[in-house]
Amino acid sequence: MCYKNIKLYFLVIFFGLVMVFNANSAEDIASIAVAANDSGPEATVSKKAGRAAYFLFFDNSGNFLDAERNSFSGVPGGAGPKVADVLSDKGVALVVAGEFGTKMEQALSSYKIKYISQTGVAHEVVQAITKEK
């Protein structure tokens, strides 16, 4: 009887820890991506979404998480849909850039990712967006 109680306690503790770690990792999911000209939160928003040099990732609260170089910025064609695919895989819900091409808009819409055209400093734009929510 005691052995069954120990197993039960172990399972409760194990699943409790799993839930805590999952909750913490969910906070770090990038929900906002900003097409940017450089890799820091002080970078300016890129005019072209698919051809941006970098994408900056922010959480729902507007906290800067990470920056990644856009590996499709120099491809001859079709950068927008490829970028949209990568952003979808990262769990992005909103993309900010100066302009979006038609193909990228279609790709983002197919992934149910929202997009808005904005200019300015990346972290300031994100702060303004998160305050509106």
Secondary structure as GFF3:
##gff-version 3
##sequence-region A 1 133
A	DSSP	alpha_helix	2	27	.	.	.	ID=ss1
A	DSSP	beta_strand	32	36	.	.	.	ID=ss2
A	DSSP	beta_strand	54	58	.	.	.	ID=ss3
A	DSSP	beta_strand	64	69	.	.	.	ID=ss4
A	DSSP	alpha_helix	79	89	.	.	.	ID=ss5
A	DSSP	beta_strand	94	97	.	.	.	ID=ss6
A	DSSP	alpha_helix	102	110	.	.	.	ID=ss7
A	DSSP	beta_strand	114	117	.	.	.	ID=ss8
A	DSSP	alpha_helix	122	132	.	.	.	ID=ss9
###
